[in-house]
Amino acid sequence: MNVIVYSSDDKEKMEILSIKVAEIYAAAILNTIDKLKCSKQQKLKLLDEIRACKENNLY
């Protein structure tokens, strides 16, 4: 597997890159949850649990 890593010494550019990475990560999570074979209620509950973990710094 090839991995390309982008980096910059510019603090503003790194902040922009961090935001873009977070957007892509969030989209991947939502896409994965959407593909689950469970009810909409279960998917919403899972999203709430993920949000709670993030708010409590559990990951």
Summary of the structure (lengths in Angstrom):
residues: 59
radius of gyration: 15.3
end to end distance: 25.5
largest distance: 45.4
contacts: 98
relative contact order: 0.08
helix: 69%
strand: 0%
